[in-house]
Amino acid sequence: EQQAARQAALTATTILAAEVPLGFATRCVRPHERLRELQAQGPAAMASDLTPAQALAQAGFRGARDNVRINLDSLPETDADRRRIALDLAHLEAAAPFSLD
């Protein structure tokens, strides 16, 4: 009984540890899209500010994505939350406006 409670607590913590960086990855995509719009419409002088900002958003996304993946690997493949988070991440990766290499 105590072992089951401990395992349930560990699973809940791991789910949260995957959801937090997933939310961060989502927030990295939004400014990147806006930065691309500004780069296309704004003055050329803004490029020196926009290019590093885009790179930071992309790096933040990659780091968060990798963190999600690591945490998902700790959950059983049959776990419904693992499948949900993995699907959310896949949708986010497909929608990301930058290269994920």
Rosetta constraint file for C-alpha pairs under 8 A:
AtomPair CA 1 CA 5 HARMONIC 6.29 0.50
AtomPair CA 2 CA 6 HARMONIC 6.13 0.50
AtomPair CA 3 CA 7 HARMONIC 6.13 0.50
AtomPair CA 4 CA 8 HARMONIC 6.12 0.50
AtomPair CA 5 CA 9 HARMONIC 6.19 0.50
AtomPair CA 6 CA 10 HARMONIC 6.17 0.50
AtomPair CA 7 CA 11 HARMONIC 6.11 0.50
AtomPair CA 8 CA 12 HARMONIC 6.16 0.50
AtomPair CA 9 CA 13 HARMONIC 6.14 0.50
AtomPair CA 10 CA 14 HARMONIC 6.09 0.50
AtomPair CA 11 CA 15 HARMONIC 6.16 0.50
AtomPair CA 11 CA 75 HARMONIC 6.83 0.50
AtomPair CA 12 CA 16 HARMONIC 6.34 0.50
AtomPair CA 13 CA 17 HARMONIC 6.08 0.50
AtomPair CA 14 CA 18 HARMONIC 6.30 0.50
AtomPair CA 14 CA 71 HARMONIC 6.14 0.50
AtomPair CA 14 CA 72 HARMONIC 7.70 0.50
AtomPair CA 14 CA 74 HARMONIC 7.33 0.50
AtomPair CA 14 CA 75 HARMONIC 7.34 0.50
AtomPair CA 15 CA 19 HARMONIC 6.17 0.50
AtomPair CA 15 CA 71 HARMONIC 7.47 0.50
AtomPair CA 15 CA 72 HARMONIC 7.63 0.50
AtomPair CA 15 CA 75 HARMONIC 7.98 0.50
AtomPair CA 15 CA 81 HARMONIC 6.97 0.50
AtomPair CA 15 CA 82 HARMONIC 7.31 0.50
AtomPair CA 16 CA 20 HARMONIC 6.15 0.50
AtomPair CA 17 CA 21 HARMONIC 7.17 0.50
AtomPair CA 17 CA 68 HARMONIC 7.52 0.50
AtomPair CA 17 CA 71 HARMONIC 6.56 0.50
AtomPair CA 18 CA 22 HARMONIC 6.29 0.50
AtomPair CA 18 CA 67 HARMONIC 6.99 0.50
AtomPair CA 18 CA 68 HARMONIC 4.58 0.50
AtomPair CA 18 CA 69 HARMONIC 7.62 0.50
AtomPair CA 18 CA 71 HARMONIC 5.46 0.50
AtomPair CA 18 CA 72 HARMONIC 6.61 0.50
AtomPair CA 18 CA 85 HARMONIC 7.57 0.50
AtomPair CA 19 CA 23 HARMONIC 6.23 0.50
AtomPair CA 19 CA 68 HARMONIC 7.25 0.50
AtomPair CA 19 CA 85 HARMONIC 7.14 0.50
AtomPair CA 20 CA 24 HARMONIC 6.44 0.50
AtomPair CA 21 CA 25 HARMONIC 6.04 0.50
AtomPair CA 21 CA 64 HARMONIC 4.84 0.50
AtomPair CA 21 CA 65 HARMONIC 6.99 0.50
AtomPair CA 21 CA 67 HARMONIC 6.57 0.50
AtomPair CA 21 CA 68 HARMONIC 6.07 0.50
AtomPair CA 22 CA 26 HARMONIC 6.29 0.50
AtomPair CA 22 CA 64 HARMONIC 6.46 0.50
AtomPair CA 22 CA 65 HARMONIC 6.72 0.50
AtomPair CA 22 CA 68 HARMONIC 6.25 0.50
AtomPair CA 22 CA 85 HARMONIC 7.91 0.50
AtomPair CA 22 CA 89 HARMONIC 6.90 0.50
AtomPair CA 23 CA 27 HARMONIC 6.36 0.50
AtomPair CA 24 CA 28 HARMONIC 6.30 0.50
AtomPair CA 24 CA 60 HARMONIC 7.91 0.50
AtomPair CA 24 CA 61 HARMONIC 7.34 0.50
AtomPair CA 24 CA 64 HARMONIC 6.51 0.50
AtomPair CA 25 CA 29 HARMONIC 6.60 0.50
AtomPair CA 25 CA 60 HARMONIC 6.86 0.50
AtomPair CA 25 CA 61 HARMONIC 4.57 0.50
AtomPair CA 25 CA 62 HARMONIC 7.62 0.50
AtomPair CA 25 CA 64 HARMONIC 5.46 0.50
AtomPair CA 25 CA 65 HARMONIC 6.43 0.50
AtomPair CA 26 CA 30 HARMONIC 6.92 0.50
AtomPair CA 26 CA 61 HARMONIC 7.64 0.50
AtomPair CA 26 CA 92 HARMONIC 7.01 0.50
AtomPair CA 27 CA 31 HARMONIC 7.19 0.50
AtomPair CA 28 CA 32 HARMONIC 6.53 0.50
AtomPair CA 28 CA 57 HARMONIC 5.07 0.50
AtomPair CA 28 CA 58 HARMONIC 6.94 0.50
AtomPair CA 28 CA 60 HARMONIC 6.35 0.50
AtomPair CA 28 CA 61 HARMONIC 5.54 0.50
AtomPair CA 29 CA 33 HARMONIC 6.41 0.50
AtomPair CA 29 CA 57 HARMONIC 7.00 0.50
AtomPair CA 29 CA 58 HARMONIC 7.68 0.50
AtomPair CA 29 CA 61 HARMONIC 7.14 0.50
AtomPair CA 29 CA 96 HARMONIC 6.16 0.50
AtomPair CA 29 CA 97 HARMONIC 7.12 0.50
AtomPair CA 30 CA 34 HARMONIC 6.63 0.50
AtomPair CA 31 CA 35 HARMONIC 5.96 0.50
AtomPair CA 31 CA 57 HARMONIC 7.19 0.50
AtomPair CA 32 CA 36 HARMONIC 6.27 0.50
AtomPair CA 32 CA 53 HARMONIC 7.88 0.50
AtomPair CA 32 CA 54 HARMONIC 5.59 0.50
AtomPair CA 32 CA 57 HARMONIC 6.00 0.50
AtomPair CA 32 CA 58 HARMONIC 7.46 0.50
AtomPair CA 32 CA 97 HARMONIC 7.31 0.50
AtomPair CA 33 CA 37 HARMONIC 6.52 0.50
AtomPair CA 33 CA 97 HARMONIC 6.60 0.50
AtomPair CA 34 CA 38 HARMONIC 6.27 0.50
AtomPair CA 35 CA 39 HARMONIC 6.08 0.50
AtomPair CA 35 CA 50 HARMONIC 6.27 0.50
AtomPair CA 35 CA 53 HARMONIC 7.61 0.50
AtomPair CA 35 CA 54 HARMONIC 6.57 0.50
AtomPair CA 36 CA 40 HARMONIC 6.28 0.50
AtomPair CA 36 CA 54 HARMONIC 7.85 0.50
AtomPair CA 37 CA 41 HARMONIC 6.16 0.50
AtomPair CA 38 CA 42 HARMONIC 5.06 0.50
AtomPair CA 38 CA 50 HARMONIC 7.88 0.50
AtomPair CA 39 CA 43 HARMONIC 7.64 0.50
AtomPair CA 39 CA 44 HARMONIC 7.68 0.50
AtomPair CA 39 CA 46 HARMONIC 7.21 0.50
AtomPair CA 39 CA 47 HARMONIC 6.45 0.50
AtomPair CA 39 CA 50 HARMONIC 6.68 0.50
AtomPair CA 42 CA 46 HARMONIC 6.72 0.50
AtomPair CA 43 CA 47 HARMONIC 7.75 0.50
AtomPair CA 46 CA 50 HARMONIC 6.08 0.50
AtomPair CA 47 CA 51 HARMONIC 5.72 0.50
AtomPair CA 48 CA 52 HARMONIC 7.13 0.50
AtomPair CA 49 CA 53 HARMONIC 6.44 0.50
AtomPair CA 50 CA 54 HARMONIC 6.08 0.50
AtomPair CA 51 CA 55 HARMONIC 6.31 0.50
AtomPair CA 52 CA 56 HARMONIC 6.13 0.50
AtomPair CA 53 CA 57 HARMONIC 6.27 0.50
AtomPair CA 54 CA 58 HARMONIC 6.17 0.50
AtomPair CA 55 CA 59 HARMONIC 6.06 0.50
AtomPair CA 56 CA 60 HARMONIC 6.00 0.50
AtomPair CA 57 CA 61 HARMONIC 6.19 0.50
AtomPair CA 58 CA 62 HARMONIC 6.26 0.50
AtomPair CA 58 CA 98 HARMONIC 7.05 0.50
AtomPair CA 59 CA 63 HARMONIC 6.15 0.50
AtomPair CA 60 CA 64 HARMONIC 6.10 0.50
AtomPair CA 61 CA 65 HARMONIC 5.95 0.50
AtomPair CA 62 CA 66 HARMONIC 6.12 0.50
AtomPair CA 62 CA 100 HARMONIC 7.06 0.50
AtomPair CA 63 CA 67 HARMONIC 6.23 0.50
AtomPair CA 64 CA 68 HARMONIC 6.23 0.50
AtomPair CA 65 CA 69 HARMONIC 6.30 0.50
AtomPair CA 65 CA 89 HARMONIC 7.45 0.50
AtomPair CA 66 CA 70 HARMONIC 6.22 0.50
AtomPair CA 67 CA 71 HARMONIC 6.31 0.50
AtomPair CA 68 CA 72 HARMONIC 6.10 0.50
AtomPair CA 69 CA 73 HARMONIC 6.23 0.50
AtomPair CA 69 CA 86 HARMONIC 7.96 0.50
AtomPair CA 70 CA 74 HARMONIC 6.95 0.50
AtomPair CA 71 CA 75 HARMONIC 7.15 0.50
AtomPair CA 72 CA 82 HARMONIC 5.96 0.50
AtomPair CA 72 CA 85 HARMONIC 8.00 0.50
AtomPair CA 72 CA 86 HARMONIC 7.49 0.50
AtomPair CA 75 CA 79 HARMONIC 6.74 0.50
AtomPair CA 75 CA 82 HARMONIC 6.49 0.50
AtomPair CA 76 CA 82 HARMONIC 7.53 0.50
AtomPair CA 77 CA 82 HARMONIC 6.88 0.50
AtomPair CA 77 CA 83 HARMONIC 7.42 0.50
AtomPair CA 78 CA 82 HARMONIC 7.65 0.50
AtomPair CA 78 CA 83 HARMONIC 7.62 0.50
AtomPair CA 79 CA 83 HARMONIC 6.52 0.50
AtomPair CA 80 CA 84 HARMONIC 6.18 0.50
AtomPair CA 81 CA 85 HARMONIC 6.03 0.50
AtomPair CA 82 CA 86 HARMONIC 5.99 0.50
AtomPair CA 83 CA 87 HARMONIC 6.07 0.50
AtomPair CA 84 CA 88 HARMONIC 6.20 0.50
AtomPair CA 85 CA 89 HARMONIC 6.09 0.50
AtomPair CA 86 CA 90 HARMONIC 6.13 0.50
AtomPair CA 87 CA 91 HARMONIC 6.23 0.50
AtomPair CA 88 CA 92 HARMONIC 6.19 0.50
AtomPair CA 89 CA 93 HARMONIC 6.06 0.50
AtomPair CA 90 CA 94 HARMONIC 6.16 0.50
AtomPair CA 91 CA 95 HARMONIC 6.22 0.50
AtomPair CA 92 CA 96 HARMONIC 5.98 0.50
AtomPair CA 93 CA 100 HARMONIC 7.65 0.50
